[in-house]
């Protein structure tokens, strides 16, 4: 029995080595990665012949992990077999796939209805319209949001991934996953994904359209009383914007948004003020949106009727 188990372990590790040699290595282009894997394969086969199959596997595994080489479903099944037979750490299954969410709940993923999100958060969340997605053809790639449940509160609740379209039937699509998931355990690159227009949040079409997210993407300063404490917006003014930073993809609009009862002491503490997109503030209250084209130097205060009046200062 001991001899038989040793033979099975040896064969399991050898099968993984053959998989890496024939299916993983040919897909690698970088000389350094190819050289490293090739070296570990050569020395590993020698270790396997000397019944040091666990050391051989771990050496090759470390090489793959170090260079971010990700194994597919077939490779994962081989690794699971090795872990069981050789009594190795289960983390190898996740490390070799670059899986980050060990708290992921199997079978919990679903595609996000991004059309609904866009309606609910029109100033901060954009999805392509049907006028855009009707131009998609087989071979295009689109980005979808995959929601999931996890027992780890530090993990995100969704993962965005690209899918290559393989079939279109009206607003229904089929495609193959064009990403290696970092959180969804049961999905692999190449898996078939069935989705609809409502799930698409991005695409590789050379098309764009006006949208509120882009229009109100540039920044303003808003007090945290409004942003976090849900205080009403009662006073806004526009001053000379800060200088443009070439390392950022946004500019300061010069708008300053206050509740109106912030003390001088409160305003002197920079931690009480946040630089956010205009869209983030409009999502809270867009009653002043018609004033946003006003020139620098103007200010407005909400009167008793709830209407913003221009202040002459």
N, C-alpha and C positions, 0 to 999 in steps of 0.2 A: 504493500500500500504506500509506504514512504517513497519507494522508487517511482511508483506510478504517479503520485502527486508531484514529485520533482520533475518528471517528464512533462506533465501538463503545464506546469509553471514555465518551464523552459520554452515550450512550444508557444504559449500565450505571448511571452515577451518577444519571441522571434517573429510571430505574426505581426506584432505592432511595428517592429523594426522594418519588416518587409513593406508594410503599409506606408511608413514614412519614406522609405526609399523609392517606392514606385508611384505613390500618389501625392505626397506632400512635397518632396524635394524638387520634382520637375516643375512645380508651379512657382518656385522661388527664383527671383532674378538677381538679387543682390549677392555679389561675390562673397562678402563676408559671411552672410547667412548660409550660403551653400557650402562654403568651406567648413564652417563650424559644425553643421549637421553631418556632413560627409565624414569628418574626423570622428564624431561620436558614434556614427554608424559602424565605422571600421573597428574602433576599439571596443564598442559594445558587442559586436558579434563574437569577438574573442572572449569577452567576459561571459557571454552566454554559454559558449562552449566549455567554459570552466565552472559552469553552474552558478555564476555570480549574476543571475538574471535580474535580481532586485537592484543591484548597483548599476547594471547596464541600463535598465529602464530609467532610473532616477537621473543618471548622467545625461541621457538623451532628452528626458523631460525638462531638465533645467536649461538645456541649450535651446529648446523650442520656446520655453517661457521667456527666456532672456531676450529673444529676438521677436517676440510677439507673433510667433507662428501659431495659428489657431487650427485645431483639428475639427473635422466634420463629424457627422453622426456615426459613420463607420468607425472612425478613430476613437470616438467616445465609447462605443460598445467594446472595443478591444481593451481600452484602458479600464473600464469597469471590471472586465474579466480578470485583468492582471491584479487590480486592487483586491479582489476577492480571493484569488488563488494565492497571491504572495503576501496577503495581509498588510498592504501598504496604506498610507494615509489617504482617505477619501478626497482630500483637497486636490489631489492630482486631477481628478475628473473636472473640477472647476477651473483650476489654474491653466490647464491646457486648452480650455475654451475661453479664457478671459472672462469667466462668469463672476460678477460682482455681488449678486444678491443671493446669499445663502438662506435668506428668509423667504424667498419666493414661494408662493403657494401654487403648486402644480395645477394647470388647467384653468387658472383664473384670468388669463389675458383675454381682452376683447379690443376691438378697434373703436377709437373715440369718434363720436358724431361731431366732427369739427364744424359742420354747418350750424349746429345748435350753439356751439361755443362762440362762433363768430357773431351770431345774433345777440347773444347775451353780453358779449364783451367787444362791441363793435369798434371801440377806440384802441384796443390793445391786442386784439387777436384777429388776424386776417387769414382767410382761406380763399383760394382761387374760385372765381365764379364759374357757372356752367358755360359761360361764353368762352372761358379759357379752356376748361377741361374737355369741351367738345372737340378740341383740336388734337387731343392725344391719340396716338396710334400705337400699334404693337411695336415694342422696342423702346418706347419712351420709359423713363423712370419717374416715379412719383414717391413722395414721402407721406407716410401714414403714422398715426400715433397709436401705439399699443399700450393700453392700460393694463395694470395687473395689481394683484394684492400681495402684500409681503408682511411677515411678522416682525420685520425690522423697520422701526419707525424712521431710521436714518436714511433709508433707501427712497428713491423717487417712486412716484406712483405710476409712471408711464415712461416708455422709451420710444423715441422717434427713429424710424428706420425707412430706408429706401426699398422700393419694390419695382422690379422690371415687368412691364405689362406684356403678357403673353396672349391675352384674348380680351376682346371688347364686345359686349352685347348691350347696346343702349347705354344706360348709366351703370351697368354692372361690369366689373372687370375681374380678370384673373391675372395673377402675376407670380413671379418667384422672388423670394426675399433676397435682396442684394446686399445685406449686411450680416455680420456675425453679431447676434444679440449679446448684450452684456448682462441682461437681467432675466430674460425669459428662458428658462431651462429647456423646455421641450421644443423650441424652435431653432432651426439651423439655416444658414445661408443656403439658398436654393429651394427651400420649402415653398409649396404652393400657398398663396394667400388670395382669398376671395374678398373683394371690397367694392364699394360704390363711390359715386361722386362725393357724397357727404363726408367721406373719410379722408379725402385728399387735402393736404395742407401745403404741398409744394410740388414742383415739377421741374423738368429740364428743358421745357419749351422756351424759346427766345421770345416770350410774350410777357407783357405786364399790363396792369390796369390801375387806374386811380383807386385809392382806398384810404379810409380814415386813419388806419394805423400809420401809414407812411406820412400822411398829411400832418398828423399831430405827434410825430416821433421825436421832434426836437424838444429841448429841455426847458424847464422852469424851476424856480425854487418854491417850495410849499412847506408850510410849517407842519410839524408832526401832529399838532392838535387836529388838523384836518385829515392828514394822511392815515393816522393810526387811532386817534381818539374820537373820530367821527364828528368833530365840531363843524358847524356850517361855514361855508365860504361867504364872507361878507365884505371883504376888501381886496381889491386887486390893483396892481399898478405895473407899469412897464418902464424899466430903466435901461440904461446902456448895457447891452449884453457883455458878458465876459469874452475875452479874446478867443478865437477859434483854436482848438487844439488839433493839429494834423493827425494825431494818433487816435482820434475819436471819430466815429461816423455820425456824430450829431453836433448841433450848435446850441448855444444858449439863446433863447428867444428874448430874454430880458423880462419876462413875466414873473411877478412875485405874487403868490397866492396866500392870503391870510384869513384868519377868522375875524380879526379886527380887535380882539381883546387881549392879544399877546402883550406882555409887559416888555419894557426895554431890556430888563434883565434876562427875560426869556429869549428875546431876539439876539442878544449878545452871545448866547451860547450856540455855537455852530452845530452842536449835536441835536438841536431842536429843529433844524431845518434840513430838508432833503432836496437833492437835485434829481428830478424825475421827468419823464416825458409828459408833455401836455395831455396826451391821451390817458395817462394814469389818473390825472386829476379830473378830466372830463368824465371818466368812468364813475367818479364819485358824484359829480354835479356838473352838468353841461349847460346850466342856465346862462352862462356868460360867454358861450361859444361865439356868438355874433360880435363880440367885442375884440376878438383876438387879432384882428387886422389893424387895430388902433396903433397910432404911432408911439414911438418912445417918448416918455415924459407925461403920458396920460395916466390917470388913476380913476377908479370907480368904486363906489360904495353902495351897498344894498340898502334901500330905504325901507320904511315900515311896511310898504306894500310888497316887498320882496323883489323890487325892480332895481337894477343897478343904475345909479346916476353918476354922471361925470362930475369929478371934483375939480374945482379951479384952485390951484395952489400957487 
